[in-house]
Amino acid sequence: MADMRLALLLNAVSPAIGGVLVRGEKGTAKSTAVRALAALLPPVRRVAGCRFGCDPAEPDPACPDGPHPGDVAAETRPARLVELPVGAAEDRVVGALDLEKAIGEGVRAFEPGLLAAAHRGVLYVDEVNLLHDHLVDLLLDAAAMGRSHVEREGVSVSHAARFLLVGTMNPEEGELRPQLLDRFGLTVEVGASRDPEIRVEVVRRRLAADADPVGFAARWADADAEIADQVAAARRRLPGVRLPDAALRQIAEVCAAFDVDGMRADIVTARTALAHAAWHGRDRVTIDDVRVAARLALPHRRRRDPFDTPGLDEKRLDEALQRAQDAHPDDPDDAGPDDRGPDDRGPDDSDPDGGPQGGGPAGGGGPNGGGPHAGGPQGGDRSGDGVDQGEPGSAEHPTARDGAGTDGPDGWPQRQPGDRGDDDGWPQHQQADRGDGGRDSRPRGGGHSATGADDPTRGGESQPVAVPRGGLKARVLTAPGLGDGVPGRRSRARTGRGRTTGARVPAGRVGALHLPATIRAAAPHQAARGRLTGPLRLRRDDLREAVREGREGNLVLFVVDASGSMGARQRMATVKDAVLALLTDAYQRRDKVAVIAFRRAGARTLLPATSSVLAASTRLAELPTGGRTPLAEGLLAAVDLLRVERLRDPKRRPLVLIVTDGRATAGTRPLDRAAAAAAVLAATGAPCVVVDCETGPVRLHLATRLATQLNAPRTPLEALTHPHPRDLALPVAA
């Protein structure tokens, strides 16, 4: 957890860095660490009674509670940690206007939101990847500009909103878009230690905290106070830290070497290097500061598409820094590792007595480093002693075959020596079995690989995934009718954003005001309300809310035929490319995806519904082929998955893509059983598309018959990824 601690502390020293995104598996204390950060921040002085936390030394001239006089009373309060729930509405985040007073009386009545509450503190978003995109955009814009703007129905409110933004996420549940990733200053990957001694110590401390929370906190109070003092000292030191031209050239060389987009990476890396130097008590930035800053600021900015995973090749980083030094060997400002003093150890230096923070005066004692509190009351803190933290993909495991190997009696690959798997021989996906769309940390392969040791642009820490061939783009498939699901970019739906199509009486708090309808509702009553001149006299029951139509995200369920009739290598490669193009389209349109495959004796849910397109691609990369075609089992597995997902997420409409040639050869009377299963799937009302994979000069047109049974359109596989002037819209289900 050393990188996470360091990234949080550097942002505490310099909030201008732009926040931290913490990525990692569940159960790794991401939230615990973030919630502990607020206690380490210096207390905040604010104007007494100001709801927006104005600094009495520099009050915001545009503060809605202002203007504040020069001799205003001040008060001191601890820095706040404000948590933003995933399901928060936009009004709760940015604040809400009293529209009745604003329109009827001309009074700017504003109720502050979470952005105002987090001003000069920490704004924490758990599971930020599950937050709606427009809310993430609001957060990142406010974090970048330091202000929040609310513009509604001609009424404008602006207030200061400078906060330390911290987001945590589990990549198994879906990724952020690259554009949003880039707006976070730093990103770190965390994982649970695989060292039994460290795990024992974690459990020991947790049990001690549960048994006596007050006493446990008191035992660590001195260590917390020491780190808080170091943060305050580093903040005071930061304005005097010098960034020499040699360090600027190193930053530019590194960012250019890793081919990052734009200039934000250079700026964030420079700010992080300055904060790191201040944290370690230096008055100028050295090459070690640049190296640490690049390691935290660049990995997530190298992501180009959903099949890329963040990573940074440390060898290439060292080579880029060395090139910058070699280009200007006589630069008097150049400072290499040998120029450091005894107290200038960076976070990567080993310290036999402490963690990765070093043991110098500014290096961090207590649980973060090697000071007098390194051992702590419960024993030694080994979190930074260089023990392998179990990075996913770091261990060597047998690699699954793509359609090769020995099949078990039911048609799924038999477990090979050293493989973990379940009883039917299919490689075990532990997270998937729990229904959370998780990914196995073991590297498996097959198909094309987006990562690997032969790719110098990535650290080789990720498992192989299938990636589509260049140039393939899926046609747009949409669900029929008008939905009411979560905002996205696929099918038509009633949403809070989009074009206005009508007005309605609000059920609760007014969302988007429909001004003409409100005026029309209030106009007939003005004489009865005694209005002769002046503002319009409104009552609560006059307000009308805009009805808007936008786009929603869907559950895209892939039902893939992996039987022998589909098993020709070239043919199956074409199927995978088409499905991967559809997965890319699902990622861009903010859908959830699920994957079912059927072959030989039955069907298997390779991936329960998840927002992680990367996890779906990984499952597809290892998809074996061969054997008979249990079409009925595949369709019934889709029915079961849809039933479960309707209970979990009733507003998200499904879209079922059945990728098959229509053959059914497994079991008794396979075609009759397939027809009966198709009737069951059609009765659910879920819109389907049959992707016809039949090839060759002799065709049986069985996929066409399946499409008729499902009351679904049929599209040839080759047409699915070809450019088309129109979207393919599904017919309205009966």
Steps between C-alpha positions, in 0.01 A plus 500: 500500500804728487406667171147574624625658823757706312251621236249606766766683702639681195151624415461613860819702457395640160128466417579660162626157388140413426405212725557126514328206337555179698444183296503159659331181599231496763592469866829690483411787738477763225211677671660467844818672385313783331277566801809519719652773284273783619634472855852570371406827327557836674190659657309755293418860597177624346266798520263439789162384375601481131344190346768496230805496728657828386853571622487818717840604360373473140120479494339409170364823348228300321396298805120459508512577876720807441636751460695457823639814670870526575454471879271197483513252786687175435484151641716189472373154415663171398540425131196314375470170321185511289383173345301505178259205468490323164125560471514874577290729282653797320324749731656330802846531348505859371220645713139594434328826414162589648333546162176634646680791669740551211223538241221648711696736727830542321681372810812288448437235765763228476541186709867390495587151381781259568752702297453795734526277807830356371661842439850500654460137602480155341229381263492121493315296236492128567445287187551805280480278192133434582416870524304639207725663244342846520559507877863399454534782245360747755740384769808512281411840354456643849827341616687644201356854519459530875143627454154355462252665265126438509307628197128431496212682333694825469616498864875475556685419823876455537706416807850382585549122505864410556533153641720195492316254275551132578326220316521127559391227263512128440593446132299177504184710504590713198748762389488875476525656156855606407388864490387477861806306608717780367329755727621324816844623594646172625395138491621203700433127492452321831476134586501285809836366609568132440748489788337303785684703765358827369151353476525377858599847615208657313252266666662552841467878476146480368389281789674733745317798352164320520560402863601849618455771234580790733808338650626388160471853359672642807798267453551639149421864582867602526581348161201674342600833654854460369380443143255791528789725606704380202214581262469850645878553481510378139220739407698790644814383322334446160504862369878513545578177312682565171432308178824525297510483121670160521198356681263661249689335214482166679124538539458592134720209387304249706158624386612497138652153534171357623298679230242651734234729355499873568698696756313414818741215572800735495331750729380239751840330503670834571260582785543152647879524482488834684275354770724195534806719548317707762383184677862384526628836621689600182510847352529381138368217287737211426487214255359275771207738545435494126516121490251458784269762351503333159428162654185640661383745233550315170365141510132586458570759231632238260164327460358528148204261493305270734738210431802690629582483869700762688866417535848648486821327397755608760789409272376741236453763770863467607616513137305822436646663811848391398453648150405835654813492715725396210368781282614763753785343700647833609177661613576658840140443606511130426478289813529126489462235766854552626427865582263413780580559858453247778142613561391499136400142454209461260201273540670219309809489722525202726510561871570206725301650783205652326267538210537661165477852632859497620627595841619859459355794686236555232483142396207401714500310823229292648315247292607669178869468534803416700477738790483412864145376453579262216435199715183634654339365808397183321834409350708585195339658197620302202285674241797665334780246545508397138286188539310414183150634537349245269448714193251331269680310231830487686495125563560239234209275426407262221332685216159391377483377144283658232308200380780256585556245773310200628126524538308358791194279471263797474703681236683761707882488520640268763707648776871473434762447770542826691172648375237618739157412376163362587362155448407543135856590402433860401760737649355631821397867527442552866361850478271411213344220702400755759322704237711813528659488158843457649816392333742234597842638583678220319623571150339291234527530130367419163411721211669835471677645799487861603773452753802284551871488543558583135321832532742755644232761547335311781633364819393145427282499811167429331348182373468446124180622344353468155507819293316571173683536175562859398229677305205290616204701619169352606169613365279660761239263643224657708210372706151590375265748658568752774667388821543649844842365590834639607659771284716367221545528126311216337119485500237771528383567855346752735795650686594811692717619211421539133247681284177626659191320373231620740410608852349335806402579858802407716459215747757645743783752468492671161774371273529702179241777498280533191465879507232553230277233652547652846399845376197356319392323820537814714360761256126432547527551877682835512187713541368276776835532676478880491780562251462820298867576433835362605638149505296197411336350807574131515389221722648157539228334293579729203844351444541265207791267443656438159467153353818421312598228260857382482684171478533216745753226559387142448600153611659349190494122537722304262389138445786348298493164321840337564414156362672299231290650224657832592839353577697568184785719617456775242126503548518523877761775474251698289231442762731621777593811305135584446413446866800708608387783275159478667669503841684818407170652394343391831786666692456827311126498560534426876324163492531202727605181326467128567633199308350151468665228289352164406667189360485120536296411808379837621528876540724699729475857628851618436432845637202620706372850432778753555618837376850365442549455127858397578371205705270396214789518256712283728230235516468507123876459451492160667182376331555141378304349212386159383237237560126488445264797507266526805305798366206444735728509805657824382160670457376377837818622670425843353147484647641420846753783487237751386269395784772562760603833348139625493494457877835673547455787254134517393530826303785386276360352179678201348619446145580135417747430219492131399810419296436164329448320171167370632596134517383286793653154533528415871253278684179342381285686243736798516315720249166459680664576834669805350166624366341458843790684667468780243132533592594533868758770420254685275239495780732702725459796263875554482595637157738269314720509193613180330849538354514240221843337481412244231752488214572286198325431170231278658291676761219364713367841612449371852597838651219658299256252648629576851452872439140436394436297815641781713319774306843656459698647212778296341824654384789322328823490694693677225249788497524554875828688484473659155425871468131562448319831440226422748481351845329165539195557720316199633125462447275563795447180694147367501 
